[in-house]
């Protein structure tokens, strides 16, 4: 792995984006070059300025922005690992269907799944986590070699309890650093 590994950190629309910000910070503090990517829904929870401040790089959000037409190819080639965190049920189902009409989907289809890790850290309500569509999508993604950071159990923002919570940021950062061959 590169001396200063490059991680694509892709955020999707979940209240758990606040935890993802801490994981971004931990990775950057560990010497990882972090390039954030955010869906429009993720930007409803955290701002682009926050992501840029934590990573030191402009956030990639729009594949159709002027001058960004090939960023999904270039970013996919430059990164050593991709992490979707938080990965919503919607995102998991879209990735499993090969839908590429946003930055996350285009990066996924441009990714070299056989040679570089693509990791998802799901975060959703317990019923969404247990839904057959989500389970089928996760099975398909795993079959393609996608790695899953298993969600935690506990209270959700909706007031219900169960599996589906995003793990603590320190745990996520530690697991990603281990995948990169680095210690926390």
C-alpha positions in Angstrom: 0.0 0.0 0.0 1.1 3.5 -0.7 3.1 5.4 2.0 0.3 8.0 2.2 -2.7 6.0 1.2 -5.6 7.7 -0.6 -9.1 7.0 0.5 -12.3 8.0 -1.2 -14.8 8.7 1.6 -18.3 8.7 0.2 -21.1 10.0 2.3 -24.8 9.4 1.6 -28.0 10.9 3.2 -28.2 9.8 6.8 -28.2 11.5 10.2 -25.1 9.3 10.8 -23.1 11.7 8.6 -22.1 13.5 11.8 -20.3 10.4 12.9 -18.7 10.0 9.5 -17.1 13.4 9.9 -15.2 12.2 13.0 -14.0 9.1 11.0 -12.7 11.4 8.2 -10.8 13.4 10.8 -9.3 10.3 12.4 -8.1 9.0 9.0 -6.6 12.4 8.0 -4.8 12.6 11.4 -3.4 9.1 10.7 -1.7 10.5 7.5 -4.3 9.2 5.0 -5.2 11.4 2.1 -9.0 11.6 2.2 -11.1 12.7 -0.8 -14.7 13.2 0.2 -17.6 12.6 -2.1 -21.1 13.5 -1.0 -24.6 12.9 -2.4 -27.0 15.9 -2.4 -28.8 14.1 0.5 -25.6 13.8 2.5 -25.2 17.6 2.1 -28.5 18.1 3.8 -26.9 16.6 7.0 -23.3 18.1 6.8 -22.0 20.9 4.7 -19.4 20.9 2.0 -17.3 23.3 4.0 -17.1 20.9 6.9 -16.0 18.1 4.6 -13.4 20.3 3.0 -12.1 21.5 6.3 -11.7 17.9 7.6 -10.1 16.5 4.5 -8.2 19.6 3.2 -9.7 18.9 -0.3 -12.8 20.2 -2.1 -15.7 17.7 -1.9 -16.8 16.0 -5.1 -20.6 16.2 -5.4 -21.7 16.7 -9.0 -20.5 14.7 -11.9 -22.0 17.3 -14.2 -20.3 20.3 -12.8 -18.1 22.2 -15.3 -14.6 20.7 -15.4 -15.5 17.6 -13.4 -16.8 15.3 -16.2 -14.0 12.8 -15.8 -13.5 13.0 -12.0 -15.3 9.8 -11.4 -12.6 8.0 -13.5 -9.7 9.9 -12.1 -10.7 9.7 -8.5 -11.4 6.0 -8.8 -7.9 5.4 -10.3 -6.1 7.5 -7.7 -7.6 6.0 -4.6 -6.4 2.9 -2.8 -9.7 2.2 -1.0 -13.2 3.5 -1.1 -15.5 3.7 1.9 -19.2 4.5 1.7 -20.0 5.8 5.2 -22.8 6.1 6.0 -24.2 3.7 3.4 -28.0 4.1 3.4 -30.4 1.4 2.3 -31.1 3.4 -0.8 -27.5 3.6 -1.7 -26.9 -0.1 -1.1 -29.8 -1.0 -3.3 -28.8 1.4 -6.0 -25.2 0.1 -6.1 -26.4 -3.5 -6.3 -28.6 -2.4 -9.2 -25.7 -0.7 -11.0 -27.4 2.7 -11.0 -24.9 5.4 -11.8 -26.7 8.7 -12.0 -24.7 10.4 -9.2 -21.1 10.7 -8.0 -21.3 7.6 -5.7 -22.8 5.3 -8.4 -20.4 6.5 -11.2 -17.4 5.9 -8.9 -18.6 2.5 -8.0 -18.9 1.4 -11.6 -15.5 2.9 -12.4 -13.9 1.1 -9.4 -11.5 -1.8 -9.8 -13.3 -4.2 -7.5 -10.9 -7.1 -8.1 -7.8 -5.1 -7.1 -8.9 -2.5 -4.5 -11.2 -2.6 -1.6 -14.7 -1.0 -1.8 -16.1 -0.9 1.7 -19.6 0.0 2.9 -20.6 1.0 6.4 -24.4 0.7 6.5 -26.5 3.0 8.7 -30.3 2.8 8.7 -33.3 1.9 10.8 -33.5 -1.7 11.9 -36.5 -2.5 9.7 -34.6 -1.1 6.7 -31.5 -3.2 7.6 -33.6 -6.4 7.9 -35.7 -5.7 4.8 -35.3 -8.5 2.1 -34.4 -5.9 -0.5 -31.5 -4.7 1.6 -30.4 -8.2 2.5 -30.5 -9.2 -1.2 -28.5 -6.1 -2.3 -25.8 -6.8 0.4 -25.6 -10.4 -0.8 -25.0 -9.2 -4.3 -22.5 -6.6 -3.3 -20.6 -9.1 -1.1 -20.6 -11.5 -4.1 -18.8 -8.8 -6.1 -16.2 -8.5 -3.4 -17.5 -5.5 -1.5 -16.5 -5.5 2.1 -19.1 -4.6 4.8 -18.4 -3.0 8.2 -21.2 -4.5 10.1 -23.6 -2.1 11.7 -24.0 -1.8 15.5 -27.1 -2.5 17.6 -28.7 0.2 19.7 -31.0 3.2 19.7 -31.6 4.9 16.4 -32.5 8.5 15.7 -36.1 7.5 15.1 -36.3 6.2 18.7 -36.4 2.5 17.8 -33.6 0.1 18.8 -32.0 -2.7 16.8 -29.2 -3.4 14.3 -28.4 -0.8 11.7 -26.6 1.9 13.7 -23.3 3.2 12.2 -20.4 1.9 14.3 -18.4 4.5 16.3 -16.1 6.6 14.2 -13.0 5.3 16.0 -13.9 1.7 15.1 -14.5 2.6 11.5 -11.2 4.4 11.2 -9.3 1.5 12.9 -10.9 -1.0 10.5 -10.0 1.1 7.4 -6.5 1.7 8.6 -6.1 -2.1 9.1 -7.3 -2.7 5.5 -4.7 -0.2 4.4 -2.0 -2.0 6.4 -1.6 0.8 8.9 -2.1 0.9 12.6 -4.5 3.3 14.3 
